[in-house]
Amino acid sequence: MSPDLIGIIVSLAAFCATVLGSVRIMLARQTAALEDRFNRIDGRFEKVDGWFEKIDARFEKIDARFEKVDERFEKIDARFLHLEEKFDDRFVRIEEELSQVKVAIARLEGPLPRLQRL
């Protein structure tokens, strides 16, 4: 081999080492920049997750309030049913008493005299 060829090979090897070193540095910078960016994005996602946790806690409180309201409505419905039954019983008794009053009035009046019936 000639000394010129050996010099070319050595210079090519040095050039490749320099280029590869530069590429390595460039990739390391991009990797670090991407890692920093991903860390910032993870921070944002953590903030959003925190917001969602707060919102979930609020919804749980609201659900508990609605459950209380539903329980109150159920109690009110039960009261209305009870009152409705009471009123139904009272109306039945009133109707019975009215029919008894009508019968009593009819008995007091007695039958119509014969001349009035004609």
Contacts in CASP RR format, 6 or more apart in sequence:
PFRMAT RR
TARGET T0000
AUTHOR 0000-0000-0000
METHOD contacts of the structure
MODEL  1
MSPDLIGIIVSLAAFCATVLGSVRIMLARQTAALEDRFNRIDGRFEKVDG
WFEKIDARFEKIDARFEKVDERFEKIDARFLHLEEKFDDRFVRIEEELSQ
VKVAIARLEGPLPRLQRL
END
